[in-house]
């Protein structure tokens, strides 16, 4: 539901930024990437005014990304299949593409407040994604697809999901599902709307968020029992709704996990996590190998 670009300098400060809101679901990827490219060029031009030049481009996408680091294999909420972003984005910059939940988890690892090195990071906007960090490293899985928590079924006979399955977590705790359950229409600032209505004791909204927290807790129980993380971190849109999600989520975890209850924390980065994680991944690559960047300059 939006495109965003930011430039981060070597000190980690955001020096330029551009955002375009609007639905991208079902659109051909070429015009979407064309609009993204225009935002990239605007941010590069703004950064150039401050004497900065781009060292690389990292792109966070809501979908499965191949290990080649540039092909979107499947993005259900965009309806994209096997899209090579490397062929559509401007040439000349080192490019990396990754799942937005992965970049969100890396941002939490690098920029979060006292975040452990072993945690499960859950983020949400339209869809729900997760990333597993073990000893400070992403657990990617054999094909690089680990972390698709949003498509874990919580009710196998539930409604059909965009992924093709039934009763997926996204159908109960995704942004659109919560709005629908609360009787509210979709809009750009859906999280802000839900938070305001819940804060004003809107019974339907609070009930919808309680049920979403329950569904999250059911899905997370399987991951916690399987992986035994040190903690669960709520990021993305979930961070802004934590006061109403956490009670039922934590109750499910407490009732269903085999060991002591896994602590749940809320990311201070919120929806900015994937954007910051992508930008900081470029910065860290520069700091890890400055000689290569100097050669390109």
C-alpha positions as a Markdown table, in Angstrom:
| # | Residue | x | y | z |
|---|---|---|---|---|
| 1 | Unk | 0.0 | 0.0 | 0.0 |
| 2 | Unk | 3.0 | 2.3 | -0.3 |
| 3 | Unk | 6.5 | 2.9 | -1.7 |
| 4 | Unk | 9.2 | 4.4 | 0.4 |
| 5 | Unk | 12.9 | 5.3 | -0.1 |
| 6 | Unk | 15.5 | 6.7 | 2.3 |
| 7 | Unk | 19.2 | 7.4 | 2.1 |
| 8 | Unk | 21.2 | 6.6 | 5.3 |
| 9 | Unk | 24.7 | 8.0 | 5.7 |
| 10 | Unk | 27.7 | 6.1 | 7.3 |
| 11 | Unk | 26.7 | 7.4 | 10.7 |
| 12 | Unk | 23.3 | 5.8 | 10.3 |
| 13 | Unk | 21.4 | 9.1 | 10.0 |
| 14 | Unk | 18.6 | 9.5 | 7.4 |
| 15 | Unk | 19.6 | 12.2 | 5.0 |
| 16 | Unk | 16.8 | 12.1 | 2.4 |
| 17 | Unk | 13.5 | 10.4 | 2.1 |
| 18 | Unk | 10.4 | 10.1 | -0.2 |
| 19 | Unk | 7.1 | 8.2 | 0.2 |
| 20 | Unk | 4.2 | 7.5 | -2.2 |
| 21 | Unk | 1.0 | 6.1 | -0.7 |
| 22 | Unk | -1.5 | 4.1 | -2.9 |
| 23 | Unk | -2.5 | 0.5 | -3.5 |
| 24 | Unk | -0.1 | -1.6 | -5.5 |
| 25 | Unk | -2.1 | -4.9 | -5.3 |
| 26 | Unk | -2.7 | -6.5 | -8.6 |
| 27 | Unk | -0.7 | -3.9 | -10.5 |
| 28 | Unk | 1.8 | -4.9 | -13.2 |
| 29 | Unk | 5.3 | -4.7 | -11.5 |
| 30 | Unk | 6.7 | -2.6 | -14.3 |
| 31 | Unk | 4.9 | 0.7 | -13.5 |
| 32 | Unk | 5.2 | 0.0 | -9.8 |
| 33 | Unk | 9.0 | -0.3 | -10.1 |
| 34 | Unk | 9.0 | 2.7 | -12.4 |
| 35 | Unk | 7.4 | 4.8 | -9.6 |
| 36 | Unk | 9.9 | 3.3 | -7.1 |
| 37 | Unk | 12.7 | 4.2 | -9.5 |
| 38 | Unk | 11.5 | 7.8 | -9.6 |
| 39 | Unk | 11.5 | 8.0 | -5.8 |
| 40 | Unk | 15.0 | 6.5 | -5.8 |
| 41 | Unk | 16.2 | 9.2 | -8.2 |
| 42 | Unk | 14.6 | 11.9 | -6.1 |
| 43 | Unk | 16.3 | 10.7 | -3.0 |
| 44 | Unk | 19.7 | 10.4 | -4.7 |
| 45 | Unk | 19.3 | 13.9 | -6.0 |
| 46 | Unk | 18.4 | 15.2 | -2.6 |
| 47 | Unk | 21.4 | 13.4 | -1.1 |
| 48 | Unk | 23.7 | 14.7 | -3.8 |
| 49 | Unk | 22.8 | 18.2 | -2.7 |
| 50 | Unk | 24.5 | 17.3 | 0.6 |
| 51 | Unk | 27.6 | 15.9 | -1.0 |
| 52 | Unk | 26.6 | 12.3 | -0.7 |
| 53 | Unk | 26.6 | 9.5 | -3.3 |
| 54 | Unk | 24.9 | 6.1 | -3.4 |
| 55 | Unk | 26.9 | 3.0 | -2.5 |
| 56 | Unk | 24.2 | 0.5 | -3.1 |
| 57 | Unk | 20.4 | -0.1 | -3.3 |
| 58 | Unk | 18.5 | -2.6 | -1.1 |
| 59 | Unk | 14.8 | -3.3 | -1.6 |
| 60 | Unk | 12.4 | -4.7 | 0.9 |
| 61 | Unk | 9.4 | -6.6 | -0.6 |
| 62 | Unk | 6.4 | -8.3 | 0.9 |
| 63 | Unk | 7.1 | -11.8 | -0.5 |
| 64 | Unk | 9.4 | -14.7 | -1.1 |
| 65 | Unk | 12.8 | -13.7 | -2.6 |
| 66 | Unk | 15.1 | -16.2 | -4.3 |
| 67 | Unk | 18.6 | -16.7 | -3.1 |
| 68 | Unk | 19.9 | -14.9 | -6.1 |
| 69 | Unk | 19.0 | -11.7 | -4.2 |
| 70 | Unk | 16.9 | -10.0 | -6.9 |
| 71 | Unk | 14.1 | -12.3 | -8.0 |
| 72 | Unk | 10.7 | -12.0 | -6.2 |
| 73 | Unk | 9.4 | -15.6 | -6.5 |
| 74 | Unk | 5.9 | -15.0 | -5.0 |
| 75 | Unk | 4.4 | -11.9 | -3.4 |
| 76 | Unk | 0.8 | -13.0 | -2.6 |
| 77 | Unk | -0.6 | -9.5 | -1.6 |
| 78 | Unk | 0.9 | -8.0 | -4.8 |
| 79 | Unk | 0.1 | -11.0 | -7.0 |
| 80 | Unk | 3.6 | -11.0 | -8.3 |
| 81 | Unk | 5.3 | -14.2 | -9.5 |
| 82 | Unk | 9.0 | -14.7 | -10.6 |
| 83 | Unk | 9.7 | -11.0 | -11.1 |
| 84 | Unk | 13.4 | -10.1 | -11.6 |
| 85 | Unk | 13.7 | -6.7 | -9.9 |
| 86 | Unk | 17.3 | -6.6 | -11.0 |
| 87 | Unk | 16.1 | -6.3 | -14.6 |
| 88 | Unk | 13.6 | -3.5 | -13.8 |
| 89 | Unk | 15.6 | -1.3 | -11.5 |
| 90 | Unk | 18.3 | 1.2 | -12.6 |
| 91 | Unk | 21.6 | -0.5 | -13.4 |
| 92 | Unk | 24.9 | 0.7 | -11.9 |
| 93 | Unk | 24.4 | 0.2 | -8.2 |
| 94 | Unk | 25.0 | -3.0 | -6.2 |
| 95 | Unk | 21.5 | -4.4 | -5.6 |
| 96 | Unk | 20.1 | -6.6 | -2.9 |
| 97 | Unk | 16.4 | -7.6 | -2.6 |
| 98 | Unk | 15.0 | -9.3 | 0.5 |
| 99 | Unk | 11.8 | -10.0 | 2.3 |
| 100 | Unk | 10.6 | -7.0 | 4.4 |
| 101 | Unk | 10.3 | -9.1 | 7.6 |
| 102 | Unk | 14.0 | -10.1 | 7.2 |
| 103 | Unk | 15.1 | -6.4 | 6.9 |
| 104 | Unk | 12.8 | -5.5 | 9.8 |
| 105 | Unk | 14.5 | -8.2 | 12.0 |
| 106 | Unk | 18.0 | -6.9 | 10.9 |
| 107 | Unk | 17.0 | -3.4 | 11.8 |
| 108 | Unk | 15.8 | -4.6 | 15.2 |
| 109 | Unk | 19.1 | -6.4 | 15.7 |
| 110 | Unk | 21.2 | -3.4 | 14.7 |
| 111 | Unk | 19.2 | -0.5 | 16.0 |
| 112 | Unk | 16.8 | -2.0 | 18.6 |
| 113 | Unk | 17.1 | -1.4 | 22.3 |
| 114 | Unk | 18.9 | -4.2 | 24.0 |
| 115 | Unk | 17.5 | -6.7 | 21.6 |
| 116 | Unk | 18.9 | -10.3 | 22.2 |
| 117 | Unk | 20.8 | -12.2 | 19.5 |
| 118 | Unk | 18.2 | -14.9 | 19.4 |
| 119 | Unk | 14.6 | -13.8 | 18.7 |
| 120 | Unk | 11.6 | -14.2 | 16.5 |
| 121 | Unk | 10.6 | -10.9 | 14.8 |
| 122 | Unk | 7.0 | -10.5 | 13.7 |
| 123 | Unk | 5.8 | -7.6 | 11.5 |
| 124 | Unk | 2.6 | -6.7 | 9.8 |
| 125 | Unk | 0.9 | -4.3 | 7.5 |
| 126 | Unk | -1.4 | -5.8 | 4.8 |
| 127 | Unk | 0.3 | -9.1 | 5.3 |
| 128 | Unk | 2.1 | -10.7 | 8.2 |
| 129 | Unk | 5.8 | -11.8 | 8.0 |
| 130 | Unk | 8.3 | -13.1 | 10.5 |
| 131 | Unk | 12.0 | -13.6 | 10.6 |
| 132 | Unk | 14.1 | -15.8 | 12.9 |
| 133 | Unk | 17.4 | -14.5 | 14.2 |
| 134 | Unk | 19.8 | -17.1 | 15.7 |
| 135 | Unk | 23.1 | -16.0 | 17.3 |
| 136 | Unk | 22.8 | -12.7 | 15.4 |
| 137 | Unk | 22.2 | -14.3 | 12.0 |
| 138 | Unk | 19.0 | -14.7 | 9.9 |
| 139 | Unk | 17.7 | -18.2 | 9.7 |
| 140 | Unk | 16.8 | -18.3 | 6.0 |
| 141 | Unk | 15.9 | -21.9 | 5.3 |
| 142 | Unk | 16.9 | -24.1 | 2.4 |
| 143 | Unk | 15.4 | -21.9 | -0.3 |
| 144 | Unk | 15.5 | -18.6 | 1.7 |
| 145 | Unk | 11.8 | -18.7 | 2.4 |
| 146 | Unk | 11.8 | -19.1 | 6.2 |
| 147 | Unk | 9.5 | -16.9 | 8.2 |
| 148 | Unk | 6.2 | -17.0 | 6.4 |
| 149 | Unk | 4.2 | -16.9 | 9.6 |
| 150 | Unk | 1.3 | -15.1 | 7.9 |
| 151 | Unk | 0.5 | -18.3 | 5.9 |
| 152 | Unk | 0.5 | -20.6 | 8.9 |
| 153 | Unk | -3.0 | -21.9 | 9.2 |
| 154 | Unk | -4.7 | -21.1 | 12.5 |
| 155 | Unk | -8.1 | -22.5 | 11.4 |
| 156 | Unk | -7.7 | -25.1 | 8.6 |
| 157 | Unk | -11.3 | -24.8 | 7.5 |
| 158 | Unk | -11.2 | -21.0 | 7.4 |
| 159 | Unk | -11.5 | -18.6 | 4.5 |
| 160 | Unk | -9.3 | -18.8 | 1.3 |
| 161 | Unk | -6.1 | -16.8 | 1.4 |
| 162 | Unk | -4.3 | -15.1 | -1.4 |
| 163 | Unk | -1.5 | -17.7 | -1.1 |
| 164 | Unk | -4.0 | -20.4 | -2.0 |
| 165 | Unk | -4.4 | -22.0 | 1.4 |
| 166 | Unk | -7.2 | -21.7 | 3.9 |
| 167 | Unk | -7.5 | -20.2 | 7.4 |
| 168 | Unk | -4.1 | -18.5 | 7.3 |
| 169 | Unk | -3.1 | -16.2 | 10.1 |
| 170 | Unk | -3.4 | -13.2 | 7.7 |
| 171 | Unk | -7.1 | -13.9 | 7.4 |
| 172 | Unk | -7.5 | -13.2 | 11.1 |
| 173 | Unk | -4.7 | -10.8 | 12.1 |
| 174 | Unk | -3.7 | -9.0 | 8.8 |
| 175 | Unk | -4.5 | -5.3 | 8.6 |
| 176 | Unk | -7.5 | -5.7 | 6.2 |
| 177 | Unk | -8.9 | -8.6 | 8.2 |
| 178 | Unk | -8.9 | -6.6 | 11.5 |
| 179 | Unk | -10.5 | -3.7 | 9.8 |
| 180 | Unk | -13.2 | -5.9 | 8.3 |
| 181 | Unk | -13.8 | -7.6 | 11.7 |
| 182 | Unk | -14.1 | -4.2 | 13.3 |
| 183 | Unk | -16.6 | -3.0 | 10.7 |
| 184 | Unk | -14.3 | -0.3 | 9.4 |
| 185 | Unk | -13.4 | 0.6 | 5.8 |
| 186 | Unk | -9.8 | 0.3 | 4.6 |
| 187 | Unk | -7.8 | 3.6 | 4.4 |
| 188 | Unk | -4.2 | 4.7 | 4.3 |
| 189 | Unk | -3.7 | 5.2 | 8.0 |
| 190 | Unk | -5.5 | 2.0 | 9.1 |
| 191 | Unk | -3.3 | 1.4 | 12.1 |
| 192 | Unk | -3.9 | 5.0 | 13.4 |
| 193 | Unk | -7.6 | 4.6 | 12.9 |
| 194 | Unk | -7.7 | 1.3 | 14.8 |
| 195 | Unk | -5.6 | 2.7 | 17.6 |
| 196 | Unk | -7.8 | 5.8 | 18.0 |
| 197 | Unk | -11.0 | 3.8 | 17.9 |
| 198 | Unk | -9.6 | 1.2 | 20.4 |
| 199 | Unk | -8.4 | 4.0 | 22.6 |
| 200 | Unk | -11.9 | 5.4 | 22.7 |
| 201 | Unk | -13.3 | 2.1 | 23.8 |
| 202 | Unk | -14.9 | 1.2 | 20.6 |
| 203 | Unk | -16.2 | -2.3 | 21.5 |
| 204 | Unk | -16.1 | -3.8 | 18.0 |
| 205 | Unk | -12.5 | -2.6 | 17.4 |
| 206 | Unk | -11.3 | -3.9 | 20.7 |
| 207 | Unk | -13.0 | -7.3 | 20.1 |
| 208 | Unk | -11.4 | -7.5 | 16.6 |
| 209 | Unk | -7.9 | -6.7 | 18.0 |
| 210 | Unk | -8.4 | -9.2 | 20.9 |
| 211 | Unk | -9.3 | -11.9 | 18.3 |
| 212 | Unk | -6.3 | -10.9 | 16.1 |
| 213 | Unk | -4.1 | -11.3 | 19.2 |
| 214 | Unk | -5.5 | -14.7 | 19.8 |
| 215 | Unk | -4.8 | -15.8 | 16.3 |
| 216 | Unk | -1.2 | -14.4 | 16.5 |
| 217 | Unk | -0.7 | -16.3 | 19.7 |
| 218 | Unk | -1.9 | -19.6 | 18.2 |
| 219 | Unk | 0.5 | -19.2 | 15.2 |
| 220 | Unk | 3.4 | -18.0 | 17.4 |
| 221 | Unk | 3.0 | -21.0 | 19.7 |
| 222 | Unk | 4.1 | -23.4 | 17.0 |
| 223 | Unk | 7.1 | -21.3 | 16.2 |
| 224 | Unk | 8.1 | -20.8 | 19.9 |
| 225 | Unk | 7.7 | -24.5 | 20.7 |
| 226 | Unk | 9.8 | -25.4 | 17.6 |
| 227 | Unk | 12.5 | -22.8 | 17.8 |
| 228 | Unk | 12.7 | -21.9 | 21.5 |
| 229 | Unk | 13.7 | -18.2 | 20.9 |
| 230 | Unk | 14.8 | -16.0 | 23.7 |
| 231 | Unk | 12.0 | -13.5 | 22.9 |
| 232 | Unk | 9.4 | -12.5 | 20.4 |
| 233 | Unk | 9.5 | -8.9 | 19.0 |
| 234 | Unk | 6.4 | -7.3 | 17.6 |
| 235 | Unk | 7.2 | -4.8 | 14.8 |
| 236 | Unk | 5.6 | -3.1 | 11.9 |
| 237 | Unk | 2.0 | -2.1 | 12.3 |
| 238 | Unk | 1.7 | -4.6 | 15.2 |
| 239 | Unk | 3.8 | -2.3 | 17.3 |
| 240 | Unk | 1.2 | 0.5 | 17.2 |
| 241 | Unk | -1.6 | -1.9 | 18.2 |
| 242 | Unk | 0.3 | -3.7 | 20.9 |
| 243 | Unk | -1.7 | -2.5 | 23.9 |
| 244 | Unk | -4.8 | -4.3 | 22.5 |
| 245 | Unk | -3.1 | -7.3 | 20.9 |
| 246 | Unk | -0.7 | -8.3 | 23.7 |
| 247 | Unk | -3.2 | -9.5 | 26.4 |
| 248 | Unk | -4.8 | -12.2 | 24.3 |
| 249 | Unk | -1.5 | -13.0 | 22.4 |
| 250 | Unk | 0.4 | -13.5 | 25.6 |
| 251 | Unk | -2.4 | -15.6 | 27.1 |
| 252 | Unk | -2.3 | -18.0 | 24.2 |
| 253 | Unk | 1.5 | -18.3 | 24.4 |
| 254 | Unk | 1.3 | -18.9 | 28.1 |
| 255 | Unk | -1.4 | -21.6 | 27.8 |
| 256 | Unk | 0.1 | -23.4 | 24.8 |
| 257 | Unk | 3.9 | -23.3 | 25.0 |
| 258 | Unk | 5.6 | -26.3 | 26.7 |
| 259 | Unk | 8.2 | -24.4 | 28.6 |
| 260 | Unk | 8.2 | -21.0 | 30.5 |
| 261 | Unk | 6.3 | -18.3 | 28.7 |
| 262 | Unk | 8.4 | -16.6 | 26.0 |
| 263 | Unk | 8.7 | -12.8 | 26.7 |
| 264 | Unk | 7.1 | -10.5 | 24.1 |
| 265 | Unk | 8.5 | -7.0 | 23.5 |
| 266 | Unk | 7.4 | -4.2 | 21.2 |
| 267 | Unk | 9.8 | -2.7 | 18.6 |
| 268 | Unk | 10.4 | 1.0 | 18.9 |
| 269 | Unk | 11.1 | 1.1 | 15.1 |
| 270 | Unk | 7.5 | 0.1 | 14.2 |
| 271 | Unk | 6.6 | 0.4 | 10.5 |
| 272 | Unk | 10.0 | 2.0 | 9.8 |
| 273 | Unk | 11.9 | -1.3 | 10.5 |
| 274 | Unk | 12.0 | -2.8 | 6.9 |
| 275 | Unk | 12.9 | 0.6 | 5.4 |
| 276 | Unk | 15.7 | 1.2 | 7.9 |
| 277 | Unk | 16.9 | -2.4 | 7.7 |
| 278 | Unk | 17.3 | -2.2 | 4.0 |
| 279 | Unk | 19.2 | 1.1 | 4.1 |
| 280 | Unk | 21.4 | 0.0 | 6.9 |
| 281 | Unk | 22.3 | -3.2 | 5.1 |
| 282 | Unk | 24.0 | -1.1 | 2.4 |
| 283 | Unk | 25.8 | 1.0 | 5.1 |
| 284 | Unk | 27.0 | -2.2 | 6.8 |
| 285 | Unk | 28.3 | -3.6 | 3.6 |
| 286 | Unk | 30.3 | -0.5 | 3.0 |
| 287 | Unk | 31.8 | -0.6 | 6.6 |
| 288 | Unk | 32.6 | -4.3 | 6.2 |
| 289 | Unk | 34.5 | -3.8 | 2.9 |
| 290 | Unk | 35.3 | -0.1 | 2.3 |
| 291 | Unk | 38.0 | -0.9 | -0.2 |
| 292 | Unk | 35.5 | -2.3 | -2.7 |
| 293 | Unk | 33.4 | 0.8 | -2.5 |
| 294 | Unk | 36.4 | 3.1 | -2.8 |
| 295 | Unk | 37.3 | 1.3 | -6.1 |
| 296 | Unk | 33.8 | 1.9 | -7.5 |
| 297 | Unk | 34.0 | 5.6 | -6.5 |
